[in-house]
């Protein structure tokens, strides 16, 4: 493909600089300006507890062991907290944004070997400008991290396969990324990777690679990376972790959740996160356009395109057909979507009759996306209504004197707990309260039970303040006094 576009044909250094600028414009503005959501709380609060306790193996979420997900994202956030020396939304979200930048830069290096420099640049830019990545990459949530490992695994594997490198390297490097992915959200990432790689190898008549030593060694390393955490879990908790994951899987496969209307809604929502790049795949249903695009492919690009289509459709359908799956679960199939759609886009750019129009559309979209995101986040975020969780957390901090611990009675797993997590201690017993405890945070519905417990030890409590959340749930801060 002979592309005649100055920026696309620029040097490697220029391309990398532009990728960094695009990332900075989209992912950095007001990164810590918005309060946290419930899903972010499940990632941030265990990270705070890791830093406080020094236990980075057994995640703790508001006083209870948390094994619903492996701890990779907690480790990333805790490392950022440790490096910057503070707990904030910005320091929690920054490592996720940095991983996206790393993925875009590494993707450029991996794909340049088979796609040429302009094509690799376009593919990296597509990673940054997809609707799903922009939505999730600015939050401390698990899907963007999981998808980054998926991108790195597929792109590195494809690069090493096409360069005919040492097969040990071709399998071990991507398997390391897959191992990190399993440490992020479990084995679903293997389905995405193997559907793509199986389709590619089948077309190349190289399926025997799957039973040879390099692949088996790589897969062993992948499993060992995951098991390296599992083996260090407290022996008393390992059974609980297994039980939690078993329940999670059975819940996702629960046939009582089958509903045609839910499936239809789930499929449509899942498509949205891959826009606008899916349009290039849908365009290939036009026979005339498909023939023109295929005529521009060279070497193994048609094989890659077909593998990308299978790598998208099969996992996409299987995941969405799970009764209680959610649209975001399909996001790790992004590598296949990007490979197929970028090949179509680059083919259109290389044809004289379509190059000018496609180039203008691409330039306008890039400019609007980068400048629009920058201006929107810089202007809209400060003007948005104050986040209730942030406000509530700040009020709780203010009503307890500086230097005093906030003791949490009973289970409170709400996002606002992140804003007081550095000062909280979770009471281990709900039937007794130690003599040293002075300030207690609790659900107001438990106040009478606490008064009864205190009366047994000749103590009483004074209501310091009472807070309303979600219109119907009250939380109270009390000070315990001796009678």
C-alpha positions in Angstrom: 0.0 0.0 0.0 1.5 3.3 -1.1 0.2 6.0 1.3 0.7 9.6 0.3 0.1 11.5 3.4 2.9 13.5 5.1 2.0 12.7 8.7 1.4 9.0 8.0 4.8 8.8 6.2 6.7 10.7 8.9 9.5 9.3 10.9 9.2 6.9 13.8 10.1 9.6 16.3 7.3 11.9 14.9 4.8 9.2 15.1 5.6 8.3 18.7 5.5 12.0 19.7 2.0 12.4 18.1 0.8 9.3 19.9 1.9 10.7 23.2 0.3 14.1 22.4 -3.0 12.4 21.5 -2.9 10.3 24.7 -2.2 13.4 26.8 -5.0 15.3 25.2 -7.6 12.6 25.8 -6.6 10.8 29.0 -4.9 13.4 31.2 -7.2 16.4 31.4 -9.0 16.5 34.8 -8.1 12.8 35.3 -8.8 13.2 39.0 -11.5 15.7 38.8 -14.5 13.3 39.0 -15.4 11.4 42.1 -15.3 7.6 42.2 -18.0 5.2 41.2 -18.9 1.9 42.8 -16.7 -0.3 40.6 -13.7 2.1 41.1 -14.2 1.7 44.9 -13.7 -2.0 44.6 -10.3 -1.3 43.0 -9.1 1.7 45.0 -10.1 0.7 48.6 -8.3 -2.7 48.6 -5.2 -0.8 47.2 -5.3 1.6 50.1 -5.5 -1.3 52.5 -2.5 -2.9 50.8 -0.4 0.2 51.4 -1.6 0.6 55.0 -1.2 -3.1 56.0 1.8 -4.1 53.8 -0.2 -7.2 52.8 -0.2 -7.1 49.0 -1.3 -10.8 48.6 -4.7 -10.9 50.4 -6.9 -8.0 49.2 -9.2 -6.5 51.8 -12.3 -4.5 50.8 -13.8 -2.6 53.7 -12.8 -5.1 56.3 -13.6 -8.3 54.4 -11.3 -10.5 52.2 -12.0 -9.6 48.5 -11.3 -12.4 46.0 -13.9 -11.8 43.4 -11.1 -10.6 41.1 -7.4 -11.2 41.0 -5.3 -8.3 42.4 -3.4 -7.0 39.4 -5.3 -3.7 39.2 -5.1 -3.3 43.0 -1.3 -3.7 42.8 -1.1 -1.1 40.0 -3.1 1.4 42.1 -1.3 0.6 45.3 2.1 1.1 43.6 0.9 4.5 42.4 -0.2 5.4 45.9 3.1 4.4 47.3 5.1 6.3 44.6 3.2 9.5 45.0 2.7 9.3 48.7 -1.1 10.1 48.7 -4.5 8.5 48.1 -6.4 10.4 45.4 -8.5 9.8 42.3 -5.6 11.0 40.1 -3.0 8.7 41.6 -5.5 5.8 41.4 -6.3 6.4 37.7 -2.9 7.4 36.4 -1.4 3.9 36.2 -4.4 2.7 34.0 -3.9 5.7 31.7 -0.1 5.0 31.6 -0.8 1.4 30.7 -2.9 2.6 27.7 0.0 4.8 26.6 2.4 1.9 26.9 0.0 -0.3 24.9 -0.3 2.2 22.1 3.5 2.7 21.9 4.3 -1.0 22.0 1.5 -1.7 19.5 3.3 0.7 17.1 6.5 -1.2 17.5 4.9 -4.7 17.2 2.8 -3.9 14.2 5.4 -1.9 12.3 7.1 -5.1 11.3 4.3 -6.3 9.1 2.0 -3.3 8.6 4.5 -0.7 7.6 5.0 2.5 9.6 1.8 4.4 8.5 -0.4 1.4 9.2 1.1 0.8 12.6 0.6 4.5 13.4 -3.0 4.4 12.4 -3.6 1.3 14.5 -2.0 2.8 17.6 -4.1 6.0 17.1 -7.2 3.8 16.9 -6.5 2.3 20.3 -6.5 5.8 21.8 -9.6 7.1 20.0 -12.1 4.3 20.4 -15.3 5.1 22.3 -14.9 2.2 24.7 -11.3 3.0 25.6 -12.0 6.7 26.2 -14.9 5.8 28.4 -13.0 3.2 30.5 -9.4 4.4 30.2 -10.1 7.5 32.4 -11.3 5.4 35.3 -9.7 2.9 37.7 -11.8 0.0 36.4 -10.7 -3.4 35.3 -11.9 -3.7 31.7 -9.4 -1.2 30.2 -6.5 -2.9 31.9 -7.7 -6.4 30.9 -8.0 -5.2 27.3 -4.5 -3.7 27.2 -3.1 -7.1 28.1 -5.2 -8.6 25.4 -3.9 -6.0 22.8 -0.3 -6.6 23.8 -0.7 -10.4 23.7 -2.3 -10.5 20.3 -0.1 -7.9 18.6 3.2 -9.3 20.0 2.2 -12.8 19.0 1.3 -11.7 15.4 4.5 -9.7 15.1 6.8 -12.5 16.1 4.9 -15.0 14.0 5.2 -12.9 10.8 8.8 -12.1 11.4 9.6 -15.8 11.7 11.4 -15.2 14.9 12.5 -17.9 17.3 9.3 -19.8 18.2 10.1 -19.7 21.9 10.1 -15.9 21.8 6.9 -15.9 19.6 5.0 -17.8 22.3 6.6 -16.8 25.6 6.3 -13.0 25.2 2.5 -13.0 24.5 2.0 -15.6 27.2 3.5 -13.3 29.7 1.0 -10.6 28.8 -1.8 -13.3 29.0 -0.5 -14.3 32.4 -0.8 -10.6 33.5 -4.3 -10.6 32.0 -5.3 -13.6 34.1 -4.0 -11.8 37.2 -6.3 -9.0 36.2 -9.6 -10.8 35.6 -9.1 -14.5 35.1 -8.9 -16.8 32.1 -11.5 -15.2 29.7 -8.6 -13.5 27.9 -7.4 -16.9 26.7 -10.6 -17.4 24.7 -10.0 -14.1 22.9 -6.4 -15.0 22.2 -6.8 -18.5 21.1 -9.7 -17.9 18.7 -7.6 -15.4 16.8 -4.4 -17.4 16.9 -6.2 -20.7 15.9 -7.8 -19.0 12.9 -4.5 -17.5 11.8 -2.6 -20.7 12.2 -5.3 -22.7 10.5 -5.1 -20.5 7.4 -1.4 -20.7 7.4 -1.6 -24.5 7.9 0.6 -24.3 11.0 -1.8 -25.7 13.7 1.0 -28.1 14.8 2.5 -25.2 16.6 -0.1 -25.6 19.3 1.3 -29.0 20.3 4.9 -28.2 20.1 7.3 -27.3 23.0 7.4 -23.5 22.5 3.6 -23.1 22.8 3.3 -25.5 25.7 6.2 -23.8 27.6 4.6 -20.4 27.0 1.3 -21.7 28.3 3.0 -23.1 31.4 4.6 -19.7 32.1 1.2 -18.1 31.7 -0.4 -20.4 34.2 2.6 -20.0 36.6 2.3 -16.2 36.5 -1.3 -16.5 37.8 -0.4 -19.3 40.3 2.4 -17.2 41.7 -0.2 -15.1 43.5 -2.5 -18.0 44.3 0.2 -20.0 46.1 0.8 -17.1 48.5 -2.8 -16.5 49.5 -3.4 -17.2 53.2 -4.1 -20.9 53.5 -7.3 -20.1 55.4 -8.5 -17.9 52.5 -7.5 -20.0 49.5 -10.7 -22.1 49.8 -12.7 -18.9 50.1 -11.2 -17.6 46.9 -11.9 -20.8 45.0 -15.5 -20.8 46.3 -15.9 -17.2 45.3 -14.8 -17.8 41.7 -16.9 -20.9 41.4 -20.0 -18.9 42.5 -19.1 -16.1 40.1 -18.9 -18.6 37.2 -22.1 -20.4 38.1 -23.9 -17.1 38.5 -22.8 -16.0 34.9 -24.1 -19.4 33.6 -27.4 -19.3 35.5 -30.0 -20.2 32.9 -32.7 -18.4 34.9 -31.1 -15.2 33.6 -32.0 -16.0 30.0 -34.1 -13.2 28.3 -34.3 -12.4 24.7 -34.8 -8.7 25.3 -31.8 -8.6 27.6 -29.7 -10.4 25.0 -30.8 -8.0 22.3 -30.0 -5.0 24.5 -26.6 -6.5 25.5 -25.5 -7.1 21.9 -26.4 -3.5 20.9 -24.6 -2.0 23.9 -21.6 -4.3 23.2 -21.3 -3.0 19.7 -21.2 0.6 20.8 -17.9 0.2 22.7 -16.1 -0.7 19.5 -17.3 2.3 17.6 -16.4 4.0 15.3 -14.1 1.2 14.1 -16.8 -1.3 13.6 -18.2 0.7 10.7 -15.2 -0.3 8.6 -16.0 -4.0 9.2 -19.7 -3.5 8.5 -18.7 -1.8 5.2 -17.1 -5.0 4.0 -20.6 -6.5 3.5 -20.6 -4.5 0.3 -19.3 -6.9 -2.3 -17.8 -4.2 -4.6 -16.0 -2.5 -1.7 -14.8 -5.8 -0.3 -13.2 -6.7 -3.7 -11.5 -3.3 -3.9 -10.1 -3.6 -0.3 -8.9 -7.2 -0.8 -7.1 -6.2 -3.9 -4.9 -3.8 -1.8 -3.9 -6.5 0.7 -0.5 -8.0 0.3 1.5 -10.9 1.9 -0.5 -12.2 4.9 -2.9 -9.2 5.3 -5.9 -11.2 4.0 -5.1 -13.9 6.5 -4.9 -11.4 9.3 -8.2 -9.8 8.3 -10.1 -13.1 8.3 -8.5 -14.1 11.7 -9.6 -10.7 13.0 -13.2 -11.3 11.9 -13.3 -14.7 13.5 -11.4 -13.3 16.6 -14.2 -10.7 17.0 -17.4 -12.6 16.1 -16.8 -15.9 18.0 -15.8 -14.6 21.4 -18.2 -11.7 21.1 -21.1 -14.0 20.5 -20.1 -16.6 23.1 -19.6 -14.0 25.9 -22.8 -12.2 25.1 -24.8 -15.4 25.1 -23.8 -16.1 28.7 -27.1 -15.4 30.6 -25.8 -12.8 33.1 -22.9 -11.4 31.1 -22.5 -7.7 30.8 -21.6 -5.7 27.6 -18.2 -4.7 29.0 -17.1 -8.3 29.2 -16.6 -8.4 25.4 -14.2 -5.4 25.4 -11.0 -7.7 25.4 -11.9 -8.7 21.8 -10.8 -5.2 20.8 -7.5 -6.4 19.1 -9.4 -8.4 16.5 -11.7 -5.4 15.8 -8.7 -3.1 15.4 -6.7 -5.4 13.2 -9.6 -6.0 10.8 -10.8 -2.4 10.7 -7.4 -0.9 10.4 -6.6 -3.0 7.4 -9.8 -1.8 5.7 -9.0 1.8 6.6 -5.4 1.7 5.3 -6.6 0.0 2.1 -9.0 2.8 1.4 -6.3 5.3 2.1 -4.1 3.7 -0.5 -6.6 3.8 -3.3 -6.6 6.9 -5.5 -10.4 7.2 -5.7 -11.0 7.0 -2.0 -7.8 8.3 -0.5 -8.7 12.0 -0.4 -12.1 11.6 1.2 -11.0 9.0 3.8 -8.0 11.1 4.6 -10.2 14.2 5.3 -12.6 12.2 7.4 -9.8 10.6 9.4 -8.1 14.0 9.9 -11.3 15.7 11.0 -12.2 12.8 13.4 -8.8 12.8 15.0 -8.8 16.6 15.5 -12.4 16.6 16.8 -11.7 13.6 19.2 -8.5 14.9 20.7 -9.5 18.6 21.0 -13.1 17.8 21.9 -12.0 15.4 24.7 -9.5 17.9 26.0 -11.9 20.8 26.1 -14.8 18.8 27.4 -12.9 17.3 30.3 -11.2 20.6 31.1 -14.4 22.6 31.1 -17.2 20.2 31.9 -15.6 18.3 34.8 -15.1 21.4 37.1 -18.7 22.5 36.3 -20.3 19.2 37.1 -22.3 18.9 40.3 -20.2 17.9 43.3 -19.9 14.1 43.7 -22.0 12.9 46.6 -19.4 10.2 47.6 -16.6 12.8 47.7 -18.7 15.3 49.7 -19.8 12.6 52.2 -16.3 11.4 52.7 -15.1 14.9 53.3 -17.8 15.5 55.9 -16.9 12.4 57.8 -13.3 13.4 57.9 -14.1 16.8 59.2 -16.3 15.6 62.0 -13.6 13.4 63.5 -10.5 15.3 64.9 -7.3 15.0 63.0 -5.1 12.2 64.3 -8.1 10.1 65.5 -9.0 6.8 63.9 -12.4 6.2 62.4 -13.5 2.8 63.5 -16.1 1.2 61.2 -18.7 -1.0 62.7 -20.3 -3.6 60.5 -19.9 -3.8 56.8 -20.0 -0.6 54.9 -18.9 -1.1 51.2 -19.7 2.2 49.6 -17.6 4.4 47.3 -17.3 7.2 49.9 -15.2 4.9 52.1 -12.3 5.6 49.8 -12.1 9.2 51.1 -11.7 8.1 54.7 -9.9 4.8 54.0 -6.5 6.1 55.2 -8.0 6.8 58.7 -10.3 3.8 59.1 -10.0 0.7 61.2 -12.6 -2.1 60.8 -13.9 -3.6 64.0 -13.4 -7.4 63.9 -16.2 -8.2 66.2 -19.8 -6.9 66.1 -20.7 -8.2 69.5 -18.0 -6.3 71.5 -16.2 -2.9 71.1 -12.8 -2.5 72.6 -12.2 0.0 75.4 -9.7 2.0 73.2 -12.3 2.7 70.5 -13.4 6.4 70.5 -15.0 7.3 67.2 -17.2 4.9 65.3 -18.8 5.2 61.8 -21.8 3.0 61.3 -25.1 2.6 59.5 -27.7 4.5 61.5 -29.9 1.4 61.6 -27.3 -0.3 63.9 -27.1 2.5 66.4 -29.4 0.9 69.0 -27.5 -2.3 68.8 -24.2 -0.4 69.5 -25.8 1.4 72.4 -26.8 -2.0 73.9 -23.2 -3.3 73.5 -21.8 -0.2 75.1 -24.2 -0.3 78.0 -22.8 -3.7 79.0 -19.4 -2.1 79.7 -20.8 1.0 81.4 -20.2 3.2 78.3 -22.5 5.4 76.2 -22.2 7.3 73.0 -22.8 10.8 71.7 -24.0 11.4 68.1 -21.3 13.6 66.4 -23.1 13.8 63.1 -25.5 12.0 60.8 -25.3 11.8 57.0 -27.8 10.8 54.3 -26.7 8.9 51.2 -28.9 7.5 48.3 -32.0 9.2 49.8 -32.8 6.4 52.2 -29.6 5.2 53.9 -28.2 7.2 56.9 -24.7 6.9 58.4 -23.7 8.2 61.8 -20.5 9.1 63.5 -20.6 8.6 67.2 -18.1 9.3 70.1 -17.9 6.7 72.8 -17.7 8.0 76.4 -17.4 6.3 79.8 -20.4 6.8 82.1 
